Amino acid sequence: MVQETSNSDDDFDTHEKTYYSVLHLVKWIVINLALILAALAFAFVLHSAFLGGSFLILALVALVYGVASIGRTARESVGRYEAHHHQLP
């Protein structure tokens, strides 16, 4: 028989941090895709290689920032969520 060894509050905290991490990552992936589309539009439609390359570099920087800041933003989001819900009556 399997015994439950973890606390449900710990499980909820883990799921909450995972939720905020995935939400943060999806947000930065959408931003990255928008910048890549802008880079392709500038490069191939407007024939501006400089602007296309600039937006491509900006997309790379946004993706690196988004991935690098996953843990920090998840902790901050959970902290703001807990502070808001502890103030409610």
KOLLO-949754 format. One record per residue (C-alpha): residue number from 1; residue in three letters; x, y, z. Coordinates in Angstrom, 3 decimals. Layout:
// KOLLO-949754
SITE NUM ALA X Y Z
...
//
This chain:
// KOLLO-949754
SITE 1 MET 0.000 0.000 0.000
SITE 2 VAL 1.277 3.483 -0.828
SITE 3 GLN 1.399 6.053 1.941
SITE 4 GLU 1.143 9.764 1.319
SITE 5 THR 4.345 11.339 2.580
SITE 6 SER 4.023 14.909 1.378
SITE 7 ASN 1.975 17.737 2.745
SITE 8 SER -0.797 19.050 0.494
SITE 9 ASP 0.285 22.651 1.206
SITE 10 ASP 3.765 21.832 -0.087
SITE 11 ASP 2.233 20.281 -3.189
SITE 12 PHE 0.092 23.369 -3.760
SITE 13 ASP 3.123 25.666 -3.402
SITE 14 THR 5.074 23.553 -5.878
SITE 15 HIS 2.205 23.568 -8.382
SITE 16 GLU 1.766 27.308 -7.952
SITE 17 LYS 5.450 27.993 -8.625
SITE 18 THR 5.320 25.726 -11.669
SITE 19 TYR 2.227 27.545 -12.953
SITE 20 TYR 3.876 30.947 -12.650
SITE 21 SER 7.084 29.655 -14.242
SITE 22 VAL 5.216 28.273 -17.256
SITE 23 LEU 3.141 31.448 -17.542
SITE 24 HIS 6.313 33.562 -17.489
SITE 25 LEU 8.004 31.373 -20.100
SITE 26 VAL 4.988 31.452 -22.428
SITE 27 LYS 4.852 35.255 -22.170
SITE 28 TRP 8.498 35.600 -23.216
SITE 29 ILE 8.129 33.049 -26.017
SITE 30 VAL 5.202 35.053 -27.446
SITE 31 ILE 7.276 38.248 -27.222
SITE 32 ASN 10.150 36.434 -28.915
SITE 33 LEU 7.922 35.195 -31.754
SITE 34 ALA 6.542 38.704 -32.317
SITE 35 LEU 10.082 40.087 -32.571
SITE 36 ILE 11.092 37.322 -34.991
SITE 37 LEU 8.075 38.089 -37.182
SITE 38 ALA 9.005 41.771 -37.162
SITE 39 ALA 12.586 40.860 -38.086
SITE 40 LEU 11.394 38.725 -41.003
SITE 41 ALA 9.055 41.489 -42.183
SITE 42 PHE 11.824 44.091 -42.128
SITE 43 ALA 14.341 41.779 -43.771
SITE 44 PHE 12.260 40.276 -46.564
SITE 45 VAL 9.311 42.606 -47.173
SITE 46 LEU 10.968 45.978 -46.640
SITE 47 HIS 14.429 44.766 -47.739
SITE 48 SER 16.105 46.301 -44.709
SITE 49 ALA 18.739 43.849 -43.524
SITE 50 PHE 19.926 46.191 -40.755
SITE 51 LEU 16.494 46.506 -39.124
SITE 52 GLY 15.805 42.804 -39.623
SITE 53 GLY 19.092 41.872 -37.991
SITE 54 SER 18.503 44.329 -35.164
SITE 55 PHE 15.109 42.823 -34.381
SITE 56 LEU 16.587 39.325 -34.573
SITE 57 ILE 19.256 40.253 -32.023
SITE 58 LEU 16.569 41.852 -29.847
SITE 59 ALA 14.543 38.616 -30.066
SITE 60 LEU 17.560 36.607 -28.929
SITE 61 VAL 18.145 38.942 -25.983
SITE 62 ALA 14.453 38.717 -25.000
SITE 63 LEU 14.547 34.924 -25.122
SITE 64 VAL 17.705 34.736 -22.992
SITE 65 TYR 16.213 37.148 -20.445
SITE 66 GLY 12.941 35.235 -20.327
SITE 67 VAL 14.630 31.893 -19.689
SITE 68 ALA 17.146 33.316 -17.205
SITE 69 SER 14.491 35.028 -15.084
SITE 70 ILE 12.063 32.118 -14.666
SITE 71 GLY 12.884 31.253 -11.044
SITE 72 ARG 13.045 34.829 -9.795
SITE 73 THR 9.721 35.878 -11.252
SITE 74 ALA 7.957 32.733 -10.038
SITE 75 ARG 9.023 33.479 -6.456
SITE 76 GLU 7.962 37.133 -6.782
SITE 77 SER 4.564 36.183 -8.240
SITE 78 VAL 3.861 33.706 -5.456
SITE 79 GLY 4.885 36.329 -2.882
SITE 80 ARG 2.520 38.930 -4.376
SITE 81 TYR -0.277 36.343 -4.552
SITE 82 GLU 0.166 35.344 -0.909
SITE 83 ALA 0.377 38.961 0.280
SITE 84 HIS -2.837 39.829 -1.564
SITE 85 HIS -4.806 36.820 -0.306
SITE 86 HIS -3.677 37.184 3.306
SITE 87 GLN -5.155 40.699 3.381
SITE 88 LEU -8.611 39.482 2.416
SITE 89 PRO -11.107 39.044 5.313
//
